[in-house]
Amino acid sequence: MTSERDDASGGPTTDGTSPRPDGAGDEEAQVIVVGAGPAGSAAAAHLARAGVDVLLLEKSGFPREKVCGDGLTPRGVRQLVRMGIDINAPGWMRNKGMRWVCEGRAVELDWPRLGSHPDFGLTRSRYDFDELLATHARAAGARLRTQVKVTAPLCDRAGNLTGVSAARGPGREPVRYRAPLVVAADGASARTALALGLERDTALPVATAARRYYRSEARTHDPYLELWADLRCPGTGLDLPGYGWVFPLGDGRINIGLGALPRRGRRTVDLRAALEHWLPRLPAHWGVGEETAESPLRSAPLPMGLNRRPQYRRGLLLVGDSAGMVSPWSGEGVAQAMEAGEVAAETIALALARPAGARREHALHQYPAEIRRRWGRYYRLGTLAGDLVLARYGYRPLLHPRVMASPPLLRALARLLTHAADEPARDGIDAVVHALLRAVPAPRR
Ligand SMILES: Cc1cc2nc3c(=O)[nH]c(=O)nc-3n(C[C@H](O)[C@H](O)[C@H](O)COP(=O)(O)OP(=O)(O)OC[C@H]3O[C@@H](n4cnc5c(N)ncnc54)[C@H](O)[C@@H]3O)c2cc1C
């Protein structure tokens, strides 16, 4: 994808031109969001709730698969609540915390009881999770257009965004959508950002993860998200530089998968081989095997550590995987995608309250600054932990027998892995987590 010159634009209009009700043909809006994953739907829903006219463009139709572990920590639940999603409706499976398994021992870490976060997590297959969020954004007032594949950003002579061109429907009819601001929420491919020259920082890792669904009545209602820290890479004698998971979906299925960080100077980890090596270790009564498999094994990249910067340039804001927002501590990215969507929406709504020009630009540059304030130090520390420990030895060192035997250390570990602590600190563990993060220099950009 490369950007296209928008010769027709004398500057986009935002005068509320009525769109055709069927969404056919060219359209205008105040903001265009590319991609209706968690980042895009959250951004669109928050924008619409703030009274902004927003077009949400998605290349697929719903429901559709998205390769994921389907697990949400309390941070993700908090974002769902902030969006106004009904998490008491059928289809959600609650969990109490994480169960880490390492060298024959298992330890349960309940989610922390914090003032700022719920004390439970959720699972739900992305097959209908993403549809639910996109439908919610539409109900809030966003104009959702599915089967619309964005093919290029449109720019004026000065190089500022004026909208996007796209191919619509099965016939790939060419269409143009115009808006002065575009939110890139198109996931790990980050094609919209790349078209504007926003390359990823290759010093920051991109992990890989794979998942498969199995039918297991024995585990589908497990109240914990189970994680295995002592998996091996067959044929190498090395530990997996990541972890394996077994997440209950509550509908008769479990989501089993594993993720691995890249190891400097070594070949990519063979996740299929690592999974085949691991599965025979699961208890036989779980019934996990080829005969209970419900899907093929599928993998996808996990862009981490804020690996694409700046997250605002020339009318384009990057949210979620397109900005490499997956946590380098845990591989969690859905909560971060929704949170970034909310921050982007708030920044845009405030910016649009100013006249176009330098003052509005100044307000938009607040978005990367706010992302840095929230995650800069945490991601830096996580990247360092990844380089020094996790990519070399996996998660086994974090679950040393002394840690597993110490409830305060386990509580600190849970808060660190899931980035959940009250601020200001309400107990000693919060204080330790904050002190640790303060010791890390804040990134400057
Ligand atoms: C195997 C695996 C397991 C994972 N497990 C977890 C987990 O358990 N918990 C967790 O929090 N995170 C997990 N993640 C990470 C999580 O899936 C991502 O971080 C998250 O989906 C990012 O959301 P997003 O909205 O930024 O991108 P996406 O979810 O990728 O959404 C991008 C959307 O943009 C659309 N799109 C792309 N290009 C275009 C285009 N040109 N035009 C229009 N639309 C377009 C796509 O169709 C898609 O709908 C996992 C990832 C993997 C690979």
The ligand as a Gaussian input file, in Angstrom:
#p B3LYP/6-31G(d) Opt

LIG

0 1
 C       -2.168000     -16.624000      18.840000
 C       -2.454000     -15.310000      19.513000
 C       -2.995000     -15.325000      20.791000
 C       -3.295000     -14.116000      21.432000
 N       -3.908000     -14.158000      22.648000
 C       -4.284000     -13.024000      23.256000
 C       -5.019000     -13.060000      24.457000
 O       -5.382000     -14.134000      24.954000
 N       -5.365000     -11.887000      25.055000
 C       -5.007000     -10.694000      24.510000
 O       -5.322000      -9.652000      25.112000
 N       -4.335000     -10.613000      23.339000
 C       -3.976000     -11.741000      22.693000
 N       -3.349000     -11.681000      21.478000
 C       -3.078000     -10.353000      20.880000
 C       -4.370000      -9.767000      20.282000
 O       -4.993000     -10.712000      19.427000
 C       -4.074000      -8.484000      19.483000
 O       -3.193000      -7.673000      20.219000
 C       -5.371000      -7.712000      19.202000
 O       -6.219000      -8.429000      18.353000
 C       -5.063000      -6.346000      18.584000
 O       -6.262000      -5.708000      18.221000
 P       -6.294000      -4.662000      16.988000
 O       -7.674000      -4.137000      16.944000
 O       -5.160000      -3.726000      17.111000
 O       -5.969000      -5.545000      15.699000
 P       -6.799000      -6.749000      15.046000
 O       -7.509000      -7.506000      16.088000
 O       -5.823000      -7.477000      14.196000
 O       -7.879000      -6.045000      14.143000
 C       -7.517000      -5.402000      12.942000
 C       -8.757000      -5.281000      12.063000
 O       -8.439000      -4.498000      10.925000
 C       -9.001000      -5.118000       9.767000
 N       -8.212000      -4.678000       8.621000
 C       -6.921000      -4.978000       8.337000
 N       -6.535000      -4.374000       7.203000
 C       -7.595000      -3.673000       6.754000
 C       -7.825000      -2.848000       5.615000
 N       -6.864000      -2.634000       4.705000
 N       -9.027000      -2.275000       5.457000
 C      -10.025000      -2.484000       6.371000
 N       -9.872000      -3.279000       7.460000
 C       -8.671000      -3.858000       7.653000
 C       -8.889000      -6.607000      10.065000
 O       -9.770000      -7.376000       9.261000
 C       -9.245000      -6.631000      11.542000
 O      -10.631000      -6.727000      11.744000
 C       -3.016000     -12.865000      20.803000
 C       -2.464000     -12.858000      19.517000
 C       -2.181000     -14.071000      18.874000
 C       -1.608000     -14.029000      17.487000

